[in-house]
């Protein structure tokens, strides 16, 4: 499982994860597992697949 840091969250239910590479990863709240969108904050470390 990869890890990154939440770089930006929007009020429309999506955000971007800084993966440590050249490009950020987009995610949508409908893809979250085990956490709600409201529990996330910018700067938070997250795991993703």
Secondary structure as UniProt FT lines:
FT   STRAND          2..9
FT   TURN            11..12
FT   STRAND          14..18
FT   STRAND          25..28
FT   HELIX           29..31
FT   HELIX           37..39
FT   TURN            42..43
FT   STRAND          45..48
//
